[in-house]
Amino acid sequence: MASRRPGRGGALAWARTLAYYLYIALATLVLGLWGLPQGLRGRAAANRVATVWLRQMLGAARVILGVRVEYRGAPPVGDVLIAAKHQSFLDILALAQACPRRAFVMKREVLNVPIMGWFARKVGCIPIDRTRGKDALRQITAEVEAARRSPEGLGQLIVYPEGTRTLPGHSLPYKPGVAIIQRATGLPIVPVAADCGLFWPKRGFPIRPGVAVVQFLEPVPPGQRIEPLLADLAGRIEPASLALYHEAGGEAALAGR
């Protein structure tokens, strides 16, 4: 297997990263205005606009940054919950591109991002106010059930069980949200491992060239209690993510930044 170790940082990586963000800001503005009438027609139309935008984001990442994503395993296509490792904005883009009817449980603050926040709501993303605790989980569950009753169904609902981005090689305790949603819906959970943070860091600068991996693991059926389920998910996602981390050079790659 060819090395996936990230390229070096330095002035060139910073310049490429800046060029990428400038290009994507312009592309987001143009596509957002172009897609506004379609987004008003419903979720399916908004998802088509999102697919075009994602192709621009990931295509520009390949051309400008030298970053591409390798998928392993089979992305789900039906109504399902996805519990994913979250290290950077790249894994958001990669998962959204892989899932045809994608939606995220996301921070409420994302709604305030121009253009992106509006389309995120239109494609079915569910904002969460993390200060509301159990009330927030009840709101999410209610929105999930409403989406399942809609003509288009739920699609692939992506949840980050750690609740925030983590540094490559690190993990945080898993929050119960995804387990509560599974208990309420009876849907399987597809765990996802990733090493995107080695290439596209948590804070977004500088982005380094290389091949990030997003790996879809075997689904976890419903039926477990919350704590065993969270332990099961962590026992699948974290070792798989750590294996990808070491495969890509891990500590040596970070030391060379």
N, C-alpha and C positions, 0 to 999 in steps of 0.2 A: 504493500500500500504506500502510495506517495505521501510525503510529509504534509501535514496540514498546519504546521506551525505558523503563527501569524508573522507577517512581514514586519520589518522594523518601523518604529515611530519616527520622530524627528521632524524637521521642517517640512519635508515633502508630504508626510502624512497629514500634518496640520493644514497645509495649503490645499490638499485634495479634499479634506473634510470640509473646509470652508467653502470650496467651490461646490461641493455636493449640496450643502445646506442652502446655498444661494439658488442653485438650480431647482431644488425641490420646492423652495418657497414660491418661486415663480410658477412651476408646474402645478402646485396645489391651488394657487390663485386662479390660473387659467382653467384647470379641470373643474374646480369648484363652481365657477361661474357657468361653465358649459353644462355641468351636470345638475345644476339647481332645478331646472324644470323637470328633469327625470326623477330627481329625488322626491319631488312633491307627489309623484304618482304612486308611491308605495315602496315597501321594503325590497321587493325583487328588483325594481328599477334602480333604487339607491345602491343595491349590492352590485349591479352591473357597473355603475360609476366607480364604486370602490375598487372593483377588480381592475379597471383601467388605471386608477391611481396607484394601486399596489404594483402593477407591472412597471409603471414609471419609476416608482421608488426603488424597486429591486433591480430593474434594468440599469438605472443610473448608478446604483451601488456597484454593479459589476464593471461598468465602463469607467466611471470616475475614480472609484475607490479600490477596485480590484477585489471586492468582497462578493462571494456568492454563497448560496445555501444548498447544502446536500440534505435531502430527505431520506430517512431510513424508516422502514415500516410503512404501513398503509394508512393514509389519512382517512378518517371516518367521513361518511357522506350523509348519514341519517341523523335523526334527533339523538343527541348524545351530549354528555358533559365531558369536557377536556380539562384535566388538571396538569398544568405545565410548569416547568422550571422557568423562572423569569430572571434574566440577567441584564437585558438591555432592550432598546427599542427594536433591534433587529429581530428578536424572537416574536415580537408582536406582528411585525410585517410578515415574517415567514409563516406563522400559524394562520394568519388571515388569508394569505395567498393559497395555502394548502387546503383550506376548508371552504367549500363552495357557498355555504350559508352561514358564514361566521358571525359571531356576536361575542362581546366580552362583558364580563362583570368588571367595571372600571371605576376608578376614582371619580367622584362627582365633579372635581375640578376640571376634568377633561372636557366637559361640556362648554367651558369658557374659551377653549382654543378655537380661534376663528376657522370657519369652514369645516375643519376636521371634527370638532365637537358636534356640529349640526348633523353631519353625515353619520357619525357614530350612533347617534340616537335613531336616525332613520333606518339604519340597517339592523336595529334590534338590540344594540348594546344596552346594558342595564347599569345605570350609575348607582354608586353606593356612597352613602354618608357614613363614614366610619365612626363618627362620634355618636351615632344613634344605637350602637350595640345590637341587641336582639331585635329592636324595631327595624333596623336596616335589613336583617336577615329575613324577617317576615315580609318586608316589602319586595325583596329579591324573589322569594318563593312565589309571591302573588303574581309578579310580572312573568316569571317562568311559566306558571300555569296558564296565564292569559295567552302567552305566545304559543303554547302547545295547542290551545283551542282554536287558534287562528288558522285560516286556510293554508298558510305557508308553513306552519309548524314552528318548532323551536329552532331547528338547525343545530349547529355545533356551538354550544355555549362554552366559552373558554374562561377558566377560572385560574388565578394564580394563588395556590393555597398558602404560600408564604406571605402573601399580602403586599410584597414590595420586591424591588429588584435586589438580588444578592450578588456579591462578588464571586468571580469564578473560583471554584474549589470550596466555597462556603455554603452553609445552609442555615435556615431559620426554622423555628417550630411551625408546624402546619396549623393553620386556622380551620375552624370546623365548618366554614361556609359550604364548601363543596360537598361535604358529607351530609349536611342538613338538606341541601338541594336534592341530593340523590335519594335520601329517605322520603322526601315529599313527592318525588316524581317517579321513582323506580327505574330511572335511566341508568345505563352502564356509564362508567367513567373510563376514559382513555387517558392513561398517564403519558406524559411527554417529557423526555430528557433533552437537554440542550447545552451547548457550550458557546453561545453567541457572545457572551461577555468578554471572551478572549480577543475578539476581533473588533467589536463595537462596544466600547466601555459604558459603564453605568451612566456616566455624566455626558457621554456623547462625543468627547474629544480626547485624543485624536483617534480616528477610525483607522484600523490597520488591515492591509490586504490579507486574503486567505480564504479558506473554505470552512465555514461554520456548519455544524450539523444539528438538525432537529430530528429527534428519533421518537416515533410513535411506538409505544409498548403495548402489550396485550391488555385488552379491556378488563376492568374490574366489575363484575356483576353486582347488583344490589343485594342487600341481605345482611351486611355486617353492621354492627353497632358503630357509633361515631369514632370512638378512640381506636379500636382495632383497625377500622378502615383508614384512618389517617396514618397509623403506623404502617399499614400495608402500602399505601401510596408512597410514603417517604422511603420505604424499603425497596421500592421499585425505581422511583425517579432519581433519588440521590446517588445510589451506586452507579446507575447508568450515566448520569451527568458527570460524575467524577471520572468514570472510564473515558468519556469523550474528552474531558479536560486533560487527562494524562496522554491520550492519543495525540492531541494537538500540541503537546509540549509543555502544557501546564505551567509549573513554576518557572521553568527556564524561559518561557515566552513572556511571562509577566516581568521577570527580572530584566529582560532586554528592552523594556519600553523606554 
